[in-house]
Amino acid sequence: MTSPAQYREAWRALQAEPPVTLRPVKLALLATFTASPLASYIGVEAAARGLYVTSWTGPYDQIEQQALHSGSELYAQQPDVIVIAARLQDWASRLWQRFASLSPIEREREWRGAVERLDNAIAAIRRHSKASILLCNFIAPLREPAGLAGAMLQPSPAQVLQEANHALAQLCLKHAGVFLFDAARLATEVGLNAWHDPKLAYVARLPFSVAAQIAIGKRLARHLRALFCSPCKVLVTDLDNTLWGGVLGEAGPGGLQLGEDYPGSVFSDFQRALLGLRDRGILLAIASRNNLEEVREAWPKLRCPLAWDDFAASEIHWDDKATSLRNIARKLSLGVDALAFYDDDPLQREWVRSQLPQVTVIDVPDDLLQRIPALDDSGAFDQLMLSQEDQARAASYQQARQREEAQQAAGTLEDFLASLQLEIDIAPVTPATLPRVAQLINKTNQFNLTAIRETQAELQAHLDNGAIAATATVRDRFGDYGLVAAAMAVSEAPGTYRIRHFVVSCRALGRGVEQALLTGLLQHLKAACAHTVTGEWKPTGRNDVARDFYAQQGWQAKGDGLLEWQAYL
């Protein structure tokens, strides 16, 4: 769709009969400009990503009025997500109108004033709402406020904008559940001349062109999906005509397209893009109908940007791709829904869709130049924050292979665990670790006792209300696992707590981490004068491994359903 009319028609159809398969999300838009036309673009684009988003738009230029007053319409709407968009032109107009006349101190005072107003508004929202917040950063004006000489001023308009946007990013880190929407980057992608529409700005107080509105709708939809849907953990890629041009079995290593000359340079850059995903914590795997020995022999001759060890798993044989994906998921101890599949062959993609609908199948364009954008546009790997554990994940799987070799060499499980020289640190949840805790709670499927998904802001609200939470950070002689387990107990009555969250990453299971975390949590609860703790297991079909956890720790079954247990401190 390319026109407002097409989007409006599609949005009316969705509203008339919302698909029951879409997850409902309530969105609130607060802006210093007219934002209501964005609703149809956001709604249609979000539906394509599995969400049914209904939008409420605050009155024109009333961000603070809505945020600061607990009885405002904003809070009556009870939104799941709040988007805040204040233009620097609106809240620091002197910067763009009189930039050359302002001293460096005055320029800083102007943008810092706008940032402080946003800080106060966000702090107020955090007091009254558990909604996640998407904060838009500032976009450059269409007209250079100091002319050609502006680039030589100290600070220049560009420098002021950069400093202000850096301050907004720091603001997001300061408050729980606040994430940056990089509108400045998006405007650059579209192009400032194509982004701004002076006529709409004057007539409708809507400063963005139709192209900009569509781009905002698409990008916001990706952000919303990242908030409510776990990203894929693994990219499974084909080899022939995907990682390189040509078919290895027909052309041989010397006949393949890969290198620094077109079209081989496109495939080389595609491999570098996969390395970028790996740096973000996305595991790479291969599913190829090929001869394994031939591939292994050819790899060093090809001088691929990707090394063979960059792949966490591979399935190279002549079985079908659905079987390969199942095997990869099993090898990595993940569900098939954690996989994204990238294959140039449309028949293979359709086969996987038909056999494994849980897998995210990325549509691969015929145009080689669109191959890398297809990875981004899929949204399969979108995350709004990266943790240290994400960045270390690929290395952690290499360490896991070393542990597996050590386990095979050990005589008994006890000998193996002793050889690991395991260190487990139990600590209270802090503002620095809360984002990782939220990530664990929303991404862990196997050892997740309650499977309750909550945002960072909702977890912070529990902590503010007296919840007790603990984390487990693990290391051994092979390396650092990172923060791999978390638990939270909420008060039900004086001295009585219920464990609301208890999650352990699958790569830390069987190491005693879950027992150490429970012991640590109970110690924190005892220090808080708790005398009774209830734990429960809610079956999801994917967490059977955790079913008997409390019983194995000697807790007393509560009731006949054997789904709740109690401990007395």
Secondary structure, 3 states (H helix, E strand, C coil): CCCHHHHHHHHHHHHHCCCCCCEEEEEEEEECCCCCCHHHHHHHHHHCCCEEEEEEECCCCCHHHHHHCCCCHHHHCCCCEEEEECCHHHHCHHHHHCHHHCCHHHHHHHHHHHHHHHHHHHHHHHHHCCCEEEEECCCCCCCCCCHHHHHHCCCCHHHHHHHHHHHHHHHHHHCCCEEEECHHHHHHHHCHHHHECHHHHHHHCCCECHHHHHHHHHHHHHHHHHHHCCCCCEEEECCECCCEECCHHHHCHHHCECCCCCCHHHHHHHHHHHHHHHHCCCEEEEEEECCHHHHHHHHHHHCCCCCHHHEEEEEEECCCHHHHHHHHHHHCCCCHHHEEEECCCHHHHHHHHHHCCCCEECCCCCCHHHHHHHHHHCCCCCCCCCCHHHHCHHHHHHHHHHHHHHHHHCCCHHHHHHHHCCEEEEEECCCCCHHHHHHHHHHCCCEECCCCCCCHHHHHHHHHCCCEEEEEEEEECCEEEEEEEEEEEEEEECCEEEEEEEEECHHHCCCCHHHHHHHHHHHHHHHCCCCEEEEECCCCCCCHHHCCHHHHCCCEEECCCCCEEEEEC
